[in-house]
C-alpha cells in the first residue's frame, strides 16, 4: 500500500495513537487501513465412504488435489461459503454435517474452516478452477499430491475417525510451499 | 475506496474477468482489491460459576456489557487472538477450554468465535477499552445491557448447558444496532 485510497496522499507504516501495532496510515487524512486474516471455507464431501477431491487448475499449487474450498465473501455465512465453493469447484450439491476443522495458518494470515458434507448422489464435474474432480477411496488418497497442509490434516483426522471439530494451527515448518499468493 | 493504493488512479466498482462479484478495481494498473469478512475472537471466562463481562468504554455500544473479544490480527491464531483480547480488555489471564461458538453476522461481514475459558483466580481489571470488568452470577447477567447479539446468544447457550461448538448466523432482525463501525 503506497497511497491513500480516499485522498491519494502518501501512506506511512506506523503505530496509531492508542494502538500497539503498525498499520497503514494516511499522512494527510489520518485514515487507518486495517488488514486482517481471511477465512477459507470448504467441505469434506463423502459419497459411500469415498471422498471428493478437486485437482487445482489455478495457482497456487496448480495440479495438486484439494478439498473444495475458497475465500469467504462479504455478506455470506461460513456455511454458505463452503456450499458455494463446493458448487463452484466441483459442481457438487452437498448437505453439510457440521464444522469439522478450524485451522489457523498464521504465517499467511488465513483461517481454514472445513465442514463435513454428504454428497447424496455421485454427481459432480470440474468447475472453472478444477482440472479434474474425483471420488477417492481412503486407500487411494494421493497423499503426496495434496495441495495444502490444512487439507492433509483434515483428511488425516477424518480417516482416523477423530470426531471434530478440531481447532489447531499449521506452523511454517509443517507447511509446504502453498497458499502464499 | 476512491483511488488505487498502488498507483493513485481512479477505482471502479466492477466484475473482474472470470469472477462473478463486483470488486474495487484500478482503472489503470488493473489491480483488484478484495474485501473479506473479519474474525472477532473472544472468550467466555468462568470463575467459580461466575462469568466475566466487560463494560465497553468505546464505540460501538459504549456502556454496554460484552465478553472480552476483538478483531483477530494478521499473524496470530484464533486462540491467541482470544487470549490477547481477554488480556487487553480485562487484564485477565485465562486458560482456554475449547471453541464454543462460531457465529456469522453476514450483514456486517463478521465471524465471531468464542472460546470457553477458565479464570483460575479472580484477578482482573479494566483495560483501556473497558469502563468496568465484573464477575456475574448467572442470575445477575444484565441481559438488557449486553452489547452484541453474538454475546447474548453465546451466554444463553452456555447457561442452558448446551454443549458446543455452536455454528449459526445472526440475521439483521436478531441484531441490535451494534457493530456497524
Interface residues (C-beta under 8 A of the other chain):
Chain A: X1 X2 X3 X4 X5 X6 X7 X8 X11 X18 X21 X33 X34 X35 X36 X37 X38 X39 X71 X72 X73 X74 X75 X76 X77 X78 X79 X80 X98 X99 X102 X104 X106 X107 X109 X111 X113 X128 X165 X167 X169
Chain B: X1 X2 X3 X4 X5 X6 X7 X8 X11 X18 X21 X33 X34 X35 X36 X37 X38 X39 X71 X72 X73 X74 X75 X76 X77 X78 X79 X80 X98 X99 X102 X104 X106 X107 X109 X111 X113 X128 X165 X167 X169
